Amino acid sequence: DDDDDDDDDDNNNSSTSSNRKRKRLMRLCAVSCMCLKFYSFAAYVALCFIDRRTTATALDNADDSAATVENGCIPKKNYSPPSSLLSDAMLLKGVERSRMCVSTVSTFTATNVDRVFKSVNEYMAGKSVKAILSFQEEILL
């Protein structure tokens, strides 16, 4: 009988160990997915800002005779983005917050995952990020 009890204890210990390993692996996968999605979105925000600045520079440098709207090279002088939700200041604030959050994520991913999750949650709850997401939804429709 005592041998049977020892076998049950071994099964419980291996089951507990297996559950811990599974939870650890699931958390690692969740962190990896979150990091990939966050870095992708931060890159998108930066590219939006670069596109906006490049378009503004092209418009400033183009005169009316050189603006060839027909071939799609340079938009009209009175061009405005598809949405008034995303001002230049709001986009710049989104880029600044992205940079700060990227720094936190890259610094603490291996040592303090809870801080990483908190930082990304606060970033995603920010006004500028919500405006960028609304802008993205609008242009995709």
Residue pairs with C-beta under 8 A, 6 or more apart in sequence:
27 113
31 109
31 113
31 116
34 116
34 117
34 120
35 105
35 109
35 116
38 101
38 102
38 105
38 120
38 123
39 102
39 105
41 98
42 98
42 99
42 101
42 102
44 136
45 91
45 94
45 95
45 98
45 129
45 132
46 95
46 98
48 91
48 132
48 135
49 91
49 92
49 94
49 95
52 81
52 88
52 91
55 75
55 79
56 88
58 74
58 75
59 74
59 75
59 77
59 79
62 74
62 77
64 77
66 74
67 74
67 75
67 76
67 77
68 74
69 75
69 76
81 135
82 135
82 138
82 139
83 134
83 135
83 138
83 139
85 131
85 134
85 135
85 138
86 131
86 132
86 134
86 135
90 127
90 128
90 131
90 132
91 128
91 132
93 127
93 128
94 126
94 128
94 129
94 131
94 132
97 123
97 126
97 128
97 129
98 123
101 119
101 120
101 123
104 115
104 116
104 119
105 116
105 119
105 120
108 115
108 116
108 119
109 116
123 129
